[in-house]
Amino acid sequence: MQVAMGLRDEACQARLFELAALSPHKPSLDDICPPGQTVTFEGRNTLPVFSRFKKVFFHPPGEARLIGYNRQCTGILTGPGYYQVTRRINGVLDFDYTKLPAIQPKGFPRLTPNAGGIGGLVYGGLRDDVAALTKNILIGRARKGNKTIGYFILAR
């Protein structure tokens, strides 16, 4: 985990994402977060500041999606940045910040929209494409529309 969290170079993370997206290793949503449970991953992105964060996941039982939010030092300004995670046909995970979850899992912060204000600048229109290196280490590409805005590593 230490090595994965030390990777901050954008070109390195971009190449790692490309390789992971092509890998035959495709963990299920259950591998990332078992149904009915909450799991937290530590994150590190390629931004020059505010590069450390956490992604907290909840897996509603019987559903083929995860609900999650971001926990970071800027959260008081940006809000929690809720997202829903589904799996694409190619096995890459889609973290969609444009759809607010219908439920608020126990212990999660208040549901707030990702549009408007400072939170809208950060999370508005955001989608993350996430591939697995292992079931405990994920690599992601953040994008708005077709424009990549950065990469990140998640480790449990």
Residue pairs with C-beta under 8 A, 6 or more apart in sequence:
1 42
1 136
1 137
1 155
1 156
4 133
4 137
4 153
4 155
5 42
5 44
5 153
5 155
6 44
7 13
7 16
7 44
7 153
8 44
8 46
8 51
9 46
10 46
10 150
10 151
13 46
13 139
13 151
13 152
13 153
14 141
14 148
14 151
16 133
16 139
16 153
17 129
17 131
17 139
17 140
17 141
17 151
20 131
20 132
20 133
20 139
21 90
21 92
21 129
21 131
23 131
23 132
23 133
25 132
25 133
25 134
26 91
26 132
27 132
27 134
27 135
28 87
29 59
29 64
29 65
29 66
29 85
29 87
29 93
30 59
31 135
32 39
32 57
32 66
32 85
32 93
32 135
32 138
33 39
33 57
33 58
33 59
33 66
34 59
35 59
35 60
35 61
35 62
35 63
36 59
36 60
36 61
37 58
37 59
38 56
38 57
38 58
38 105
38 107
39 56
39 57
39 156
40 54
40 55
40 56
40 57
40 71
40 156
41 54
41 55
41 57
41 138
41 154
41 155
41 156
42 52
42 54
42 154
42 155
42 156
43 52
43 53
43 54
43 55
43 152
43 153
43 154
43 155
44 51
44 52
44 53
44 152
44 153
45 51
45 53
45 142
45 150
45 151
45 152
45 153
46 150
46 151
46 152
47 150
50 72
50 73
50 74
52 72
52 73
53 70
53 71
53 72
54 70
54 71
54 72
55 68
55 69
55 70
55 71
55 154
56 68
56 69
56 70
56 71
56 108
57 66
57 67
57 68
57 85
58 66
58 67
58 68
58 105
58 108
59 66
59 67
60 67
60 103
60 105
64 86
64 87
65 84
65 85
65 86
66 84
66 85
67 82
67 83
67 84
67 85
67 101
67 103
67 105
67 108
68 82
68 83
68 84
68 85
68 95
69 80
69 81
69 82
69 83
69 108
69 109
70 80
70 81
70 83
71 80
72 78
74 122
75 81
75 109
77 118
77 119
78 118
78 119
78 122
78 123
79 109
79 112
79 114
79 117
79 119
79 123
80 108
80 109
80 110
80 112
81 97
81 114
81 119
81 122
81 123
81 126
82 97
82 100
82 101
82 111
82 112
82 114
83 95
83 96
83 97
83 99
83 126
83 128
84 95
84 96
84 99
84 101
85 93
85 94
85 95
85 96
85 130
86 93
86 94
86 96
87 93
87 94
88 94
91 131
92 129
92 130
92 131
93 128
93 129
93 130
93 131
93 132
93 138
94 127
94 128
94 129
94 130
95 127
95 128
95 129
95 130
95 140
96 127
97 114
97 123
97 124
97 125
97 126
97 127
97 128
98 114
98 125
98 126
98 127
100 111
100 113
100 114
101 111
104 110
104 111
112 119
113 119
114 120
114 123
114 124
114 126
115 123
115 124
116 124
124 144
125 144
125 145
126 142
126 143
126 144
127 142
127 143
127 144
128 140
128 141
128 142
128 143
128 152
129 140
129 141
129 143
130 138
130 139
130 140
130 141
130 154
131 138
131 139
131 140
132 138
132 139
133 139
136 155
136 156
137 153
137 154
137 155
137 156
138 153
138 154
138 155
139 151
139 152
139 153
139 154
140 151
140 152
140 153
140 154
141 148
141 150
141 151
142 148
142 149
142 150
142 151
142 152
143 149
